[in-house]
Amino acid sequence: MVNAPSVSLVMATCDKREYLALTLESLTVQTHTAFEVVLCDDGTRGGVADLADAFADRLDLRLVVQENRGRAAARNAALDRADGDLVVFIDDDRMAAPGFVAAHAAAAAEGAGVIGWKRRALTWWRPGLLPLGEQDLLRLVARVGGPERLAEPVHLLAPGDLAADPEAALERVGLGDEPDNYHAVVDAYGHGLDGFRFAWALATTANLGVPRAALKEVGGFDESYTGWGLEDTDLSYRLHHAGLRFRVDPAAVNHHQVHPLAHPDPLVAQRLMRTQLMRNLDRFCERHRALDAYLFRRRWEHAMTLTEADRLLALAETADPLLARELDALYAAR
């Protein structure tokens, strides 16, 4: 039998204290208990030391504190303090199902990068601030007992609920799967993503297990990415090209707590995020200068799906390998 690896959960946080508290509580009831948590506070107003201290008797938790330097720098700072053979990235607003760490530890024995399954949850209703669809709001009204209850903030999970009965608590606040589980890709290629050339595009640090040795080999996160998006995709791209295979494990579940966006006006917030993403896509393509990188950009330009990008890349590679090399050279010269 292969021994389970030692596990480091790596997490960065900034100004999400209420959500972080529930995420940390979810980690106290894991079925696999041989893990550490390395948390980097990237400039939270007022800090999170009090939250970390509250879990000191239930979690092996290391807190790293720095001024705000961004997601990539925060995760690198946490990685520097991680000791586990397996690094599992989890965000500060993602409550882990009880079998989350166990599933990642078991899957790591295959030596692949493991993309966990992502679900959504509503733990705290904040009037006018949450990006919820009509069906989510109807479910919320049913849970709280009527629309009049929604005039004020409502905490749908109290401290201790997750520790007392995690399955019931997560069921009570659940909103179903997240769209970025890429169901169409999994349906087409299976959980092993066999033959899928863009598996790296699914591997984000919201829920991802990677051997620490592989992270060291590629040098961690590129801190030149700023704002929202792509610093984790850039890491996964480099891991892929260094030889790491990715697969999806639907048993490694965490639940994203729906929270306010960066601007109170959702349309403004979405435009800001889109602007940051496209700037980082420019950086991504400039850094890698390869056909797969530019096809990935086309996916974010809504010109094609990832499965269509995969088909085009496969055609270039198998129908005419020389053409694929020439296209790579063309993009490298741009």
C-alpha positions as a Python dict, from the first residue, in 0.01 Angstrom:
ca = {
    (1, 'M'): (0, 0, 0),
    (2, 'V'): (125, 348, -90),
    (3, 'N'): (154, 571, 215),
    (4, 'A'): (-64, 882, 201),
    (5, 'P'): (144, 1195, 158),
    (6, 'S'): (172, 1461, 422),
    (7, 'V'): (-62, 1741, 321),
    (8, 'S'): (-32, 2121, 335),
    (9, 'L'): (-344, 2326, 269),
    (10, 'V'): (-228, 2658, 124),
    (11, 'M'): (-461, 2957, 146),
    (12, 'A'): (-440, 3332, 92),
    (13, 'T'): (-687, 3578, 242),
    (14, 'C'): (-768, 3947, 224),
    (15, 'D'): (-1071, 4115, 383),
    (16, 'K'): (-1296, 3809, 399),
    (17, 'R'): (-1299, 3748, 772),
    (18, 'E'): (-1660, 3620, 797),
    (19, 'Y'): (-1610, 3373, 514),
    (20, 'L'): (-1264, 3267, 633),
    (21, 'A'): (-1402, 3176, 976),
    (22, 'L'): (-1645, 2926, 821),
    (23, 'T'): (-1378, 2788, 588),
    (24, 'L'): (-1146, 2724, 883),
    (25, 'E'): (-1431, 2566, 1081),
    (26, 'S'): (-1498, 2327, 793),
    (27, 'L'): (-1137, 2208, 818),
    (28, 'T'): (-1181, 2104, 1182),
    (29, 'V'): (-1412, 1817, 1085),
    (30, 'Q'): (-1207, 1652, 811),
    (31, 'T'): (-1204, 1274, 805),
    (32, 'H'): (-832, 1283, 717),
    (33, 'T'): (-661, 1473, 998),
    (34, 'A'): (-291, 1455, 903),
    (35, 'F'): (-259, 1799, 744),
    (36, 'E'): (-140, 2150, 814),
    (37, 'V'): (-294, 2480, 711),
    (38, 'V'): (-66, 2758, 591),
    (39, 'L'): (-260, 3082, 570),
    (40, 'C'): (-118, 3406, 430),
    (41, 'D'): (-298, 3722, 537),
    (42, 'D'): (-240, 3956, 243),
    (43, 'G'): (-328, 4284, 413),
    (44, 'T'): (-666, 4222, 578),
    (45, 'R'): (-784, 4533, 761),
    (46, 'G'): (-745, 4453, 1129),
    (47, 'G'): (-572, 4124, 1050),
    (48, 'V'): (-690, 3769, 1109),
    (49, 'A'): (-467, 3670, 1401),
    (50, 'D'): (-768, 3646, 1633),
    (51, 'L'): (-941, 3404, 1393),
    (52, 'A'): (-628, 3193, 1365),
    (53, 'D'): (-590, 3186, 1745),
    (54, 'A'): (-949, 3068, 1782),
    (55, 'F'): (-862, 2753, 1586),
    (56, 'A'): (-519, 2694, 1737),
    (57, 'D'): (-639, 2397, 1944),
    (58, 'R'): (-817, 2231, 1649),
    (59, 'L'): (-592, 2296, 1348),
    (60, 'D'): (-220, 2279, 1280),
    (61, 'L'): (-228, 2634, 1145),
    (62, 'R'): (60, 2862, 1045),
    (63, 'L'): (-22, 3227, 984),
    (64, 'V'): (198, 3436, 754),
    (65, 'V'): (128, 3811, 754),
    (66, 'Q'): (228, 4061, 486),
    (67, 'E'): (117, 4392, 341),
    (68, 'N'): (-113, 4355, 43),
    (69, 'R'): (94, 4226, -249),
    (70, 'G'): (-164, 4027, -445),
    (71, 'R'): (-277, 3668, -487),
    (72, 'A'): (40, 3528, -645),
    (73, 'A'): (274, 3681, -385),
    (74, 'A'): (47, 3569, -99),
    (75, 'R'): (37, 3210, -217),
    (76, 'N'): (413, 3208, -271),
    (77, 'A'): (461, 3334, 86),
    (78, 'A'): (242, 3050, 215),
    (79, 'L'): (419, 2794, -5),
    (80, 'D'): (751, 2896, 146),
    (81, 'R'): (621, 2779, 486),
    (82, 'A'): (454, 2457, 368),
    (83, 'D'): (612, 2123, 459),
    (84, 'G'): (374, 1870, 304),
    (85, 'D'): (462, 1645, 11),
    (86, 'L'): (121, 1736, -128),
    (87, 'V'): (3, 2097, -153),
    (88, 'V'): (-373, 2149, -171),
    (89, 'F'): (-481, 2498, -269),
    (90, 'I'): (-810, 2618, -126),
    (91, 'D'): (-952, 2969, -119),
    (92, 'D'): (-1045, 3155, 197),
    (93, 'D'): (-1415, 3151, 105),
    (94, 'R'): (-1446, 2778, 27),
    (95, 'M'): (-1585, 2548, 292),
    (96, 'A'): (-1443, 2198, 259),
    (97, 'A'): (-1669, 1895, 267),
    (98, 'P'): (-1562, 1647, 540),
    (99, 'G'): (-1390, 1418, 289),
    (100, 'F'): (-1208, 1698, 106),
    (101, 'V'): (-855, 1636, 239),
    (102, 'A'): (-900, 1258, 234),
    (103, 'A'): (-998, 1264, -133),
    (104, 'H'): (-700, 1480, -229),
    (105, 'A'): (-461, 1261, -29),
    (106, 'A'): (-594, 942, -187),
    (107, 'A'): (-588, 1081, -540),
    (108, 'A'): (-233, 1211, -497),
    (109, 'A'): (-104, 854, -490),
    (110, 'E'): (-148, 850, -871),
    (111, 'G'): (104, 1134, -905),
    (112, 'A'): (-130, 1364, -1098),
    (113, 'G'): (-249, 1714, -1027),
    (114, 'V'): (-599, 1680, -885),
    (115, 'I'): (-874, 1926, -978),
    (116, 'G'): (-1140, 1910, -708),
    (117, 'W'): (-1514, 1954, -751),
    (118, 'K'): (-1658, 2299, -680),
    (119, 'R'): (-2002, 2379, -543),
    (120, 'R'): (-2172, 2701, -433),
    (121, 'A'): (-2320, 2799, -99),
    (122, 'L'): (-2489, 3102, 52),
    (123, 'T'): (-2379, 3148, 413),
    (124, 'W'): (-2459, 3516, 463),
    (125, 'W'): (-2735, 3713, 295),
    (126, 'R'): (-2641, 4079, 239),
    (127, 'P'): (-2920, 4282, 77),
    (128, 'G'): (-2837, 4421, -264),
    (129, 'L'): (-2475, 4306, -261),
    (130, 'L'): (-2474, 3945, -375),
    (131, 'P'): (-2460, 3816, -735),
    (132, 'L'): (-2753, 3575, -709),
    (133, 'G'): (-2979, 3451, -986),
    (134, 'E'): (-3356, 3421, -968),
    (135, 'Q'): (-3357, 3054, -870),
    (136, 'D'): (-3104, 3117, -594),
    (137, 'L'): (-3321, 3397, -454),
    (138, 'L'): (-3632, 3178, -461),
    (139, 'R'): (-3449, 2907, -266),
    (140, 'L'): (-3327, 3168, -20),
    (141, 'V'): (-3680, 3303, 39),
    (142, 'A'): (-3800, 2950, 111),
    (143, 'R'): (-3519, 2893, 360),
    (144, 'V'): (-3559, 3212, 561),
    (145, 'G'): (-3939, 3201, 574),
    (146, 'G'): (-4045, 3479, 341),
    (147, 'P'): (-3919, 3781, 143),
    (148, 'E'): (-3968, 4020, 435),
    (149, 'R'): (-3676, 3849, 612),
    (150, 'L'): (-3441, 3965, 337),
    (151, 'A'): (-3463, 4335, 424),
    (152, 'E'): (-3176, 4285, 669),
    (153, 'P'): (-2858, 4074, 665),
    (154, 'V'): (-2916, 3709, 755),
    (155, 'H'): (-2650, 3464, 874),
    (156, 'L'): (-2754, 3127, 739),
    (157, 'L'): (-2479, 2942, 929),
    (158, 'A'): (-2398, 3014, 1290),
    (159, 'P'): (-2052, 2951, 1441),
    (160, 'G'): (-2039, 2585, 1540),
    (161, 'D'): (-2296, 2460, 1286),
    (162, 'L'): (-2032, 2308, 1061),
    (163, 'A'): (-1847, 2149, 1350),
    (164, 'A'): (-2169, 2000, 1492),
    (165, 'D'): (-2308, 1851, 1171),
    (166, 'P'): (-2111, 1944, 858),
    (167, 'E'): (-2317, 1744, 610),
    (168, 'A'): (-2646, 1896, 728),
    (169, 'A'): (-2500, 2247, 742),
    (170, 'L'): (-2358, 2228, 389),
    (171, 'E'): (-2682, 2082, 257),
    (172, 'R'): (-2879, 2366, 416),
    (173, 'V'): (-2682, 2642, 244),
    (174, 'G'): (-2597, 2464, -83),
    (175, 'L'): (-2673, 2620, -423),
    (176, 'G'): (-2552, 2336, -644),
    (177, 'D'): (-2245, 2296, -864),
    (178, 'E'): (-2036, 2586, -988),
    (179, 'P'): (-2037, 2636, -1367),
    (180, 'D'): (-1656, 2618, -1385),
    (181, 'N'): (-1657, 2246, -1314),
    (182, 'Y'): (-1663, 2231, -1697),
    (183, 'H'): (-1927, 1961, -1719),
    (184, 'A'): (-1905, 1946, -2100),
    (185, 'V'): (-1532, 1872, -2084),
    (186, 'V'): (-1574, 1604, -1817),
    (187, 'D'): (-1862, 1449, -2013),
    (188, 'A'): (-1645, 1436, -2327),
    (189, 'Y'): (-1312, 1323, -2177),
    (190, 'G'): (-1402, 1162, -1843),
    (191, 'H'): (-1265, 1250, -1502),
    (192, 'G'): (-919, 1144, -1616),
    (193, 'L'): (-927, 1411, -1891),
    (194, 'D'): (-748, 1157, -2110),
    (195, 'G'): (-629, 1313, -2433),
    (196, 'F'): (-753, 1661, -2339),
    (197, 'R'): (-476, 1909, -2419),
    (198, 'F'): (-626, 2190, -2211),
    (199, 'A'): (-663, 2010, -1877),
    (200, 'W'): (-440, 2279, -1729),
    (201, 'A'): (-709, 2538, -1805),
    (202, 'L'): (-942, 2370, -1553),
    (203, 'A'): (-680, 2367, -1276),
    (204, 'T'): (-739, 2673, -1057),
    (205, 'T'): (-631, 2725, -699),
    (206, 'A'): (-989, 2733, -574),
    (207, 'N'): (-957, 2356, -536),
    (208, 'L'): (-636, 2195, -658),
    (209, 'G'): (-387, 1938, -528),
    (210, 'V'): (-29, 1939, -663),
    (211, 'P'): (290, 1759, -551),
    (212, 'R'): (512, 2013, -377),
    (213, 'A'): (813, 1889, -576),
    (214, 'A'): (638, 1988, -900),
    (215, 'L'): (566, 2336, -765),
    (216, 'K'): (931, 2378, -674),
    (217, 'E'): (1037, 2262, -1019),
    (218, 'V'): (839, 2538, -1195),
    (219, 'G'): (917, 2807, -940),
    (220, 'G'): (573, 2876, -791),
    (221, 'F'): (352, 3167, -895),
    (222, 'D'): (452, 3448, -1128),
    (223, 'E'): (401, 3764, -920),
    (224, 'S'): (384, 3989, -1225),
    (225, 'Y'): (14, 3899, -1259),
    (226, 'T'): (-192, 4160, -1078),
    (227, 'G'): (-561, 4202, -1011),
    (228, 'W'): (-807, 3924, -1088),
    (229, 'G'): (-734, 3610, -1283),
    (230, 'L'): (-473, 3397, -1458),
    (231, 'E'): (-196, 3375, -1195),
    (232, 'D'): (-314, 3023, -1113),
    (233, 'T'): (-375, 2926, -1477),
    (234, 'D'): (-22, 3038, -1560),
    (235, 'L'): (108, 2808, -1285),
    (236, 'S'): (-100, 2514, -1412),
    (237, 'Y'): (14, 2578, -1770),
    (238, 'R'): (379, 2559, -1662),
    (239, 'L'): (312, 2247, -1456),
    (240, 'H'): (147, 2086, -1761),
    (241, 'H'): (440, 2164, -1987),
    (242, 'A'): (677, 2031, -1720),
    (243, 'G'): (498, 1695, -1749),
    (244, 'L'): (231, 1700, -1474),
    (245, 'R'): (-95, 1538, -1577),
    (246, 'F'): (-424, 1675, -1439),
    (247, 'R'): (-740, 1486, -1359),
    (248, 'V'): (-1075, 1570, -1195),
    (249, 'D'): (-1179, 1409, -867),
    (250, 'P'): (-1549, 1470, -790),
    (251, 'A'): (-1497, 1342, -433),
    (252, 'A'): (-1267, 1635, -343),
    (253, 'V'): (-1549, 1884, -285),
    (254, 'N'): (-1547, 2237, -154),
    (255, 'H'): (-1824, 2498, -143),
    (256, 'H'): (-1770, 2854, -261),
    (257, 'Q'): (-1945, 3104, -35),
    (258, 'V'): (-2120, 3354, -262),
    (259, 'H'): (-1992, 3698, -158),
    (260, 'P'): (-2006, 4060, -276),
    (261, 'L'): (-1803, 4155, -579),
    (262, 'A'): (-1530, 4418, -582),
    (263, 'H'): (-1780, 4697, -656),
    (264, 'P'): (-2135, 4738, -519),
    (265, 'D'): (-2271, 4769, -873),
    (266, 'P'): (-2248, 4415, -1020),
    (267, 'L'): (-2214, 4545, -1378),
    (268, 'V'): (-1925, 4771, -1280),
    (269, 'A'): (-1764, 4486, -1086),
    (270, 'Q'): (-1790, 4253, -1384),
    (271, 'R'): (-1636, 4514, -1614),
    (272, 'L'): (-1347, 4567, -1372),
    (273, 'M'): (-1282, 4194, -1346),
    (274, 'R'): (-1304, 4157, -1723),
    (275, 'T'): (-1052, 4438, -1773),
    (276, 'Q'): (-808, 4279, -1528),
    (277, 'L'): (-855, 3936, -1683),
    (278, 'M'): (-790, 4055, -2038),
    (279, 'R'): (-478, 4244, -1923),
    (280, 'N'): (-353, 3926, -1759),
    (281, 'L'): (-437, 3727, -2072),
    (282, 'D'): (-209, 3962, -2264),
    (283, 'R'): (64, 3887, -2010),
    (284, 'F'): (-5, 3512, -2038),
    (285, 'C'): (26, 3509, -2417),
    (286, 'E'): (333, 3732, -2415),
    (287, 'R'): (503, 3504, -2165),
    (288, 'H'): (429, 3171, -2333),
    (289, 'R'): (402, 3261, -2706),
    (290, 'A'): (256, 2927, -2812),
    (291, 'L'): (-47, 2808, -3004),
    (292, 'D'): (-221, 2655, -2701),
    (293, 'A'): (-185, 2982, -2508),
    (294, 'Y'): (-347, 3181, -2789),
    (295, 'L'): (-626, 2928, -2835),
    (296, 'F'): (-694, 2960, -2462),
    (297, 'R'): (-724, 3335, -2510),
    (298, 'R'): (-983, 3277, -2781),
    (299, 'R'): (-1191, 3086, -2528),
    (300, 'W'): (-1203, 3398, -2306),
    (301, 'E'): (-1286, 3610, -2609),
    (302, 'H'): (-1591, 3384, -2649),
    (303, 'A'): (-1468, 3275, -2992),
    (304, 'M'): (-1454, 2904, -2907),
    (305, 'T'): (-1501, 2654, -2627),
    (306, 'L'): (-1218, 2461, -2469),
    (307, 'T'): (-1329, 2144, -2648),
    (308, 'E'): (-1316, 2331, -2981),
    (309, 'A'): (-971, 2465, -2892),
    (310, 'D'): (-862, 2111, -2811),
    (311, 'R'): (-987, 1985, -3147),
    (312, 'L'): (-797, 2255, -3333),
    (313, 'L'): (-477, 2190, -3142),
    (314, 'A'): (-510, 1815, -3198),
    (315, 'L'): (-563, 1874, -3569),
    (316, 'A'): (-250, 2086, -3592),
    (317, 'E'): (-44, 1830, -3400),
    (318, 'T'): (-164, 1512, -3568),
    (319, 'A'): (-251, 1619, -3925),
    (320, 'D'): (62, 1819, -3981),
    (321, 'P'): (320, 1834, -3699),
    (322, 'L'): (529, 2074, -3907),
    (323, 'L'): (230, 2309, -3930),
    (324, 'A'): (194, 2299, -3551),
    (325, 'R'): (559, 2397, -3509),
    (326, 'E'): (523, 2673, -3765),
    (327, 'L'): (214, 2809, -3589),
    (328, 'D'): (398, 2803, -3256),
    (329, 'A'): (685, 2993, -3418),
    (330, 'L'): (440, 3243, -3568),
    (331, 'Y'): (281, 3315, -3231),
    (332, 'A'): (622, 3331, -3063),
    (333, 'A'): (721, 3607, -3306),
    (334, 'R'): (414, 3822, -3237),
}
